[in-house]
Structures are given as structure tokens and as C-alpha cells.
Amino acid sequence: MSHSHGGVRQERKQKTRQALMDAALRLLEDQGLSSLGLREVTRAVDMAPTAFYRHFRDTADLGVALVGQALGELHGMVLDALADTVSAEERIDGAVEVIARHVRAYPAHVRFIARERHGGVRLVREAIAAELRRFGDEVASALAAQPASEGWSEEDLGMLAGVYVDHMVMTASAFLDATREGPGAPERVASEARRRLRLISLGRRHWLD
């Protein structure tokens, strides 16, 4: 009996934690994390400010949790886009489409990462950098498995992976801005992103020359 009690309590705690994160994300659409007040967040979910500390140490801690949520689901998506089952051309179109879809589905998450990557909260900056590094390592492993990478040093593959990850973050930010710029803007962003990826592919093909 007590076990099910604990389970229900755990579930309720998880729900409250998620509600705080969702509220913070909404509030962060118009401001940076460094100016977000704890009371603002608790007021948004009708909670006593002191109750916040059952879930997070402070707003920076909440920000770190948001980083995990925002970047967590990207991993599988991008690795799928890099899979070697299609032509390079299709892979480029696929990668750009994946990013566009992600921005449409999670605009607030993308805005949060774009803003806080160089924002005022050190813990969150470090969490984003660490997540993107881990991400780069995954991309590097995927690239290493491709025939096109034969003869490449680990260092160079890491560099190429970093270029892809940076390009992805930049493209996501550009898609986000494009939603405010009226019709035709998202297609311009997509076209530019595809051209850049093509340039990277060409460079990759001739790198060992």
C-alpha cells in the first residue's frame, strides 16, 4: 500500500516540476533567464514561492533542466538525418527539414537555447555547451562510420561534427526569426541552409587533397 502511495506522490511531484518548467518556458519567451524571478514562476502555477525549492535549487537549476528537455530529443533526430542510407543530396534536404519541423513544434525551447547559449547564467551556458559537445561526439561517431571518412583523423572528424552542430543551431535560430518575417522567409532560410550544407559536403570531399 505504502508503495503505491509513494508512487502517486512521486508522480504528483513530477507533474508539479513539469508545470514549473512549462511556466518558466512561457515567461522566457520575452526575457532572459538571468532576469527571471522565482516568484514570477511560482505565481504562474499558483504555488507558494517556498515550495519551489522542493523541485529546484534556484532558477539556474531550473534552466539546466530546461536545457536537457530542449536538447534531449534532438539527438535521435539528427542522427537519423545523418544516416548513410540516402544520397548526400537527400540527406541535406532531410536534415534541413528535420530542423524546420523541430522549430515549428518547439519554438519556445529553440528560443531558450538560442538566447541562453551566450546568456547571462553561467550554469546554463555550461549545460548547453556540454550538451552540444556530447552531441558533436555522437555526430563524429556517425560520420566516422561513413565510407567518405576513410583516412580522416579523429581531430578532423571532431571539427567537421562541430561545423554540423553549429550549422544546425544557427539554422534553427534563423527559422525562428523567419516566423516573424512573413511569407517566403522560412523557404529562404531553408535554401540558404541547404547551400551551406552543400558547401560543407564539397569541402569534406576534397579535404584530404
WOKABEL-V604357 format. One record per pair of residues at least 12 apart in sequence whose ideal C-beta (glycine too) atoms are under 10 Angstrom apart, sorted by the first residue. I is the first residue (numbers start at 0). J is the second residue. D is the distance in Angstrom with one decimal. If there is no record, write none. Layout:
I:J:D  I:J:D
This chain:
12:53:7.3  12:54:7.3  13:54:9.4  15:44:7.6  15:46:7.5  15:50:8.0  15:51:9.8  15:53:8.0  15:54:6.4  16:53:8.7  16:54:4.6  16:55:7.8  16:61:9.0  16:64:7.8  17:54:9.5  17:64:9.6  17:68:9.0  18:40:9.7  18:43:8.8  18:44:4.8  18:45:9.4  18:46:8.3  18:54:9.4  19:37:9.8  19:40:5.9  19:41:7.6  19:43:8.5  19:44:6.0  19:46:7.7  19:50:9.3  19:51:7.0  19:53:9.9  19:54:5.8  19:55:7.1  19:58:10.0  19:61:6.6  19:64:9.0  20:40:9.1  20:44:9.9  20:54:8.9  20:55:8.9  20:61:6.5  20:62:9.6  20:64:6.1  20:65:5.9  20:67:9.9  20:68:6.7  21:40:10.0  21:43:8.9  21:44:8.3  21:65:9.7  21:68:9.8  21:107:9.1  22:39:8.5  22:40:5.4  22:41:8.3  22:42:8.8  22:43:3.9  22:44:5.0  22:45:9.8  22:46:9.2  22:61:9.8  23:35:6.5  23:37:9.6  23:39:8.6  23:40:5.1  23:43:8.1  23:44:9.5  23:55:9.3  23:58:7.4  23:61:5.6  23:62:7.8  23:64:9.1  23:65:6.7  23:107:9.9  23:111:9.0  24:40:9.9  24:61:9.7  24:65:6.4  24:68:8.6  24:69:8.6  24:105:9.6  24:107:4.9  24:108:7.0  24:110:9.0  24:111:6.4  25:40:9.6  25:43:7.1  25:107:7.0  26:39:5.9  26:40:6.6  26:42:9.8  26:43:6.5  26:107:10.0  27:40:9.7  27:58:9.9  27:62:8.6  27:65:8.0  27:107:7.3  27:108:9.9  27:110:7.5  27:111:5.5  27:114:7.6  27:115:8.3  27:118:10.0  28:106:8.4  28:107:5.8  28:110:6.4  28:111:8.4  28:114:9.6  29:110:9.7  30:114:9.0  31:111:9.6  31:114:6.0  31:115:7.1  31:118:5.3  31:119:6.0  31:120:8.0  31:123:9.9  32:58:6.5  32:59:7.4  32:61:8.5  32:62:4.9  32:65:8.4  32:111:7.8  32:114:7.9  32:115:5.6  32:118:6.0  32:119:7.2  32:120:4.9  32:122:9.7  32:123:6.0  32:124:9.8  33:58:8.6  33:59:8.9  33:62:9.3  33:115:8.9  33:118:6.5  33:119:3.5  33:120:5.3  33:121:9.7  33:123:9.0  34:58:9.7  34:119:8.1  35:58:5.4  35:59:9.8  35:61:8.5  35:62:8.2  35:120:9.2  36:48:9.3  36:58:7.6  37:49:9.8  37:51:5.5  37:52:8.9  37:55:8.8  37:57:7.1  37:58:5.7  37:61:8.7  38:51:8.7  39:58:9.3  40:55:9.2  40:58:7.2  40:61:7.4  56:122:9.8  57:120:9.8  57:122:9.1  58:120:7.9  58:122:10.0  58:123:9.3  59:120:5.2  59:121:8.0  59:122:4.5  59:123:6.1  59:126:9.2  60:122:7.5  60:123:9.4  61:123:9.3  62:111:8.2  62:115:6.7  62:118:8.8  62:120:5.8  62:122:7.0  62:123:4.0  62:124:9.5  62:126:7.5  62:127:9.4  63:120:9.0  63:122:5.8  63:123:6.0  63:125:8.6  63:126:4.6  63:127:9.2  63:129:9.8  63:130:9.8  64:123:9.9  64:126:9.1  65:107:9.5  65:108:7.6  65:111:6.0  65:112:8.7  65:115:8.4  65:123:8.0  65:126:9.0  65:127:10.0  66:108:9.4  66:111:8.1  66:112:7.1  66:115:7.6  66:116:9.6  66:122:9.4  66:123:6.2  66:124:9.5  66:125:9.5  66:126:4.4  66:127:5.4  66:128:9.8  66:129:8.7  66:130:6.0  66:131:9.8  67:126:7.5  67:130:7.3  68:105:9.3  68:108:7.0  68:111:9.4  69:105:7.1  69:107:8.7  69:108:3.8  69:109:7.3  69:110:9.5  69:111:5.9  69:112:5.2  69:113:10.0  69:115:9.3  69:127:8.7  69:130:8.7  70:108:8.3  70:109:10.0  70:112:6.6  70:126:8.9  70:127:7.4  70:129:9.8  70:130:4.5  70:131:7.4  70:133:8.9  70:134:7.1  70:168:9.7  71:108:9.8  71:130:8.2  72:101:8.1  72:104:9.4  72:105:8.1  72:108:8.9  73:97:8.9  73:98:9.1  73:101:6.8  73:105:9.4  73:108:9.4  73:109:9.8  73:112:9.4  73:130:8.9  73:131:9.7  73:134:7.2  73:164:9.8  73:167:8.2  73:168:9.8  73:171:9.1  74:130:9.2  74:133:8.3  74:134:6.4  74:137:6.2  74:138:9.4  75:137:9.6  76:94:9.3  76:97:5.3  76:98:8.6  76:100:8.5  76:101:6.7  76:167:10.0  77:94:7.2  77:97:6.8  77:98:8.4  77:101:9.2  77:134:7.5  77:137:8.1  77:138:6.9  77:141:8.7  77:163:8.2  77:164:8.3  77:167:6.6  78:134:9.4  78:137:6.2  78:138:7.4  78:140:9.0  78:141:5.6  79:93:8.0  79:94:9.3  79:97:7.4  79:141:9.8  80:92:9.5  80:93:5.0  80:94:4.0  80:95:8.7  80:96:8.3  80:97:4.9  80:98:8.4  80:138:9.9  80:141:9.7  80:163:9.7  80:167:9.2  81:93:9.1  81:94:7.3  81:97:10.0  81:137:9.1  81:138:6.5  81:140:9.9  81:141:4.7  81:142:7.1  81:144:9.6  81:145:8.3  81:160:9.5  81:163:7.9  82:141:7.7  82:144:9.8  82:145:9.6  83:141:8.3  83:142:9.5  83:144:7.3  83:145:5.2  83:146:7.8  83:147:8.6  87:147:8.4  87:196:8.9  87:197:8.4  87:200:5.5  87:201:9.7  87:203:9.2  87:204:8.9  88:193:9.1  88:196:9.8  88:197:8.2  88:200:8.9  90:196:8.5  90:200:8.7  91:192:8.6  91:193:5.4  91:194:9.2  91:195:9.3  91:196:4.4  91:197:6.3  91:199:9.0  91:200:7.1  92:189:8.8  92:193:6.6  92:196:9.1  94:163:8.4  94:166:9.0  94:167:7.6  94:170:8.7  94:192:8.3  94:193:8.7  94:196:6.6  95:166:9.8  95:167:9.4  95:170:6.8  95:174:9.2  95:188:8.7  95:189:5.3  95:190:8.8  95:191:9.5  95:192:4.8  95:193:5.4  95:195:9.5  95:196:7.0  96:189:7.8  96:192:10.0  96:193:9.8  97:167:9.0  98:166:9.3  98:167:6.0  98:168:9.2  98:169:9.8  98:170:5.1  98:171:5.4  98:173:9.3  98:174:6.6  98:188:9.4  98:189:8.8  98:192:7.3  99:170:8.3  99:171:8.7  99:174:5.6  99:177:9.3  99:185:6.7  99:186:9.6  99:188:8.0  99:189:6.2  99:192:8.6  100:174:9.6  101:167:9.5  101:171:6.9  101:174:8.6  102:170:8.6  102:171:5.4  102:172:8.8  102:173:9.1  102:174:4.2  102:175:5.6  102:177:8.8  102:178:7.8  102:185:8.8  102:188:9.5  103:174:8.0  103:175:9.8  103:178:8.2  103:185:8.9  105:171:9.5  106:171:9.8  106:174:9.0  106:175:6.2  106:178:7.1  107:175:9.8  108:171:9.7  109:168:9.1  109:171:5.1  109:172:7.3  109:174:7.8  109:175:5.4  110:171:9.5  110:172:8.5  110:175:5.9  110:176:9.8  111:123:9.1  111:127:9.4  112:127:6.2  112:130:8.8  112:131:9.0  112:168:7.3  112:171:7.8  112:172:8.6  112:175:9.9  113:127:9.8  113:168:7.3  113:169:9.1  113:171:7.0  113:172:4.4  113:173:9.6  113:175:6.5  113:176:9.1  114:172:9.2  114:175:10.0  115:127:6.4  116:128:7.8  116:131:8.1  116:168:7.2  116:172:9.1  127:168:9.3  131:161:8.7  131:164:5.6  131:165:8.4  131:167:9.2  131:168:7.2  132:157:9.7  132:160:9.8  132:161:8.7  132:164:8.6  134:160:8.4  134:161:9.7  134:163:9.4  134:164:5.6  134:167:8.7  134:168:9.6  135:156:9.9  135:157:6.8  135:158:9.4  135:159:9.5  135:160:4.5  135:161:5.2  135:162:9.4  135:163:7.9  135:164:4.9  135:165:9.0  136:157:7.8  136:160:7.3  136:161:10.0  136:164:9.8  137:160:8.1  137:164:9.4  138:156:9.0  138:157:9.2  138:159:8.3  138:160:4.0  138:161:8.4  138:162:9.6  138:163:5.5  138:164:6.2  138:167:9.0  139:151:9.9  139:153:7.7  139:154:9.9  139:155:9.7  139:156:4.8  139:157:5.2  139:158:9.0  139:159:7.5  139:160:3.9  139:161:8.4  139:163:9.1  139:164:9.6  140:156:8.6  140:160:8.5  141:156:9.8  141:160:8.3  141:163:9.6  142:155:9.9  142:156:5.4  142:157:9.3  142:159:6.2  142:160:6.0  142:163:8.1  142:203:8.8  143:156:5.5  143:157:9.7  143:159:9.9  143:160:9.1  145:203:9.7  147:200:8.8  147:203:6.6  147:204:7.1  147:206:9.7  148:203:8.5  148:206:9.8  148:207:9.9  149:207:8.8  150:206:9.4  150:207:5.6  151:203:8.9  151:206:7.5  151:207:7.2  152:207:9.9  155:203:9.6  155:206:7.0  155:207:8.9  158:206:9.7  159:199:7.6  159:202:8.7  159:203:6.3  159:206:8.1  162:195:9.5  162:196:9.8  162:199:6.0  162:202:8.8  162:203:9.2  163:196:8.2  163:199:7.2  163:203:10.0  166:192:7.3  166:195:6.1  166:196:6.8  166:198:9.9  166:199:7.0  167:192:8.9  167:196:9.7  169:192:8.3  169:195:8.6  170:188:6.9  170:189:8.4  170:191:8.3  170:192:4.4  170:193:9.6  170:195:8.1  170:196:8.9  171:188:9.7  171:192:9.6  172:188:9.6  173:185:9.1  173:187:9.0  173:188:4.6  173:189:9.2  173:191:7.5  173:192:7.3  174:188:5.4  174:189:7.9  174:192:8.4  175:188:9.4  176:188:8.1  177:189:8.9
